[in-house]
Amino acid sequence: MSQQSKTMRDPENKFSPLPAYLENQRDKIVNFGMFYQKFAKYQLSSGSEIKTQHSWDNRKKGKERKNDDQIAHYNSIRKTASGALAARHLFQNGILSSYKSIGAEVIELQAVSISRVLAGIGEPSPTEVGMVFDRNTGLPFIPASSFKGVVRRAYCFNFVQNYSGEIDNEEIEENKIPGLVEIFGSLDPKSACQGGFAFMDIYPEQVPDLAIDIMNPHFGKYYRNEAPPEEIEEPLPIKFLTVEKNQKFILRGFFPETRARAYYSELMAAIETAFCELGLGAKTATGYGRFTISSKAAESKATEPDKQKKKEEPEPLIWENAVLSYDKGKSELKASQGNATAFSKEKNIIPEDLFKKLTAAKKRKKPVIASIMVQPVGRNFRILKIIE
């Protein structure tokens, strides 16, 4: 098929390199990471080249916005993704609870981004700049490997800052930095060992906002090895997705081994340096990836090992458009969103008109949808309130 005939069948000058049976499923995909990386549409240029995704305008409104695949589709699956995200937080909290039950020290901090965040630019992507998405939720996150890497760098940075007067201009062996091997482990063939602190994947507290940003290279021919860098070319903006600022992330980890506990204070200082000063992810030199860590969260959830911790109840969550059902035999209200399920045996929280719909739902064969407030309880959720 010629390039011209393809364009004629595609009047909006965009196409998808997918079989028809998969192309028909595009709008049904609720995992945004899969949608973005596997089901992107492309643009046919006038020549033989294929350009990357066709639409990046996140300022469109109304019907025009339907062509904005990235932002529009992401916003359309926010409610579904929130249930999957809640399940991930519940899973991680379960791990922390398990280690706490055997006497291990755990940390749980809240970090708020004060600039945009971009992690995983080398990930497979239909655009020039990639982004990492969680496999299960399809949402942007910070992998544990990135968390560990930036904190290890900050740990070394703090050591050099604190002992700059005692260090000559030479390489320092890792085993000479107190706590480095104990916390992060070592790949040295002579003394290889695993770290004494386990870093966990960092997830946003709620489904985060995405934004579109640009890079503006002025020397395209130079980067393509076609010409020396000269100020005669027109800039060609490269657009890419980022996580918008003012998003909350939850940092979790635990000490599976006691040998690293002695360096608790140094680890906490390194986490603060990594997130507040050095930055996390890509483009940190231009201000990306900066956070503030809540001092209140640090005091209440990550206290020194010898301090007694207060048991806190998890924060309630809002499930919008949850599917409700009522079991008369068990006198139990059930709600589900994504893979998560919540229950309640308190009939008085159900409004009278909603209760009538629930008891008649089987006859009408239509799901009853409502917004509810839930609270994590172990690996399940408890329904606190039905929001009208």
Buried (B, 14 or more C-beta within 10 A) or exposed (E): EEBEEEBEEBEEBBBBEBEEEEBEEBEEBBBBBEBBBBBBBBBBEEEEEEEBBBBBBBEBEEEEBEBBBBBBBBBBBBBBBBBBBBBBBBEBBEBBEEBBEEEBBBBBBBBBBBBBBBBBBEEEBBBEBBBBBBEBBBBBBBBBEBBBBBBBBBBBBBBEEEEEEEEEEEEBEBEEBEBBBBBBBBEEEEEEBEBBBBBBBBBBBBBBBBBBBEBEEBBBEBEEEEEEEEEEBEEEEBBBBBBBBEBBBBBBBBBBBEBBBBBBEBBBBBBBBBBBEBBBBBBBEEEBBBBEBBEEBBEEBBBEEEEEEEEEEEEBBBBBBBBBBBEEEEEBBBBBBBEBBBBBEEEEBBEEEBBEBBEEBEEEEEEBEBBBBBBBEEEEBBBBBBEE
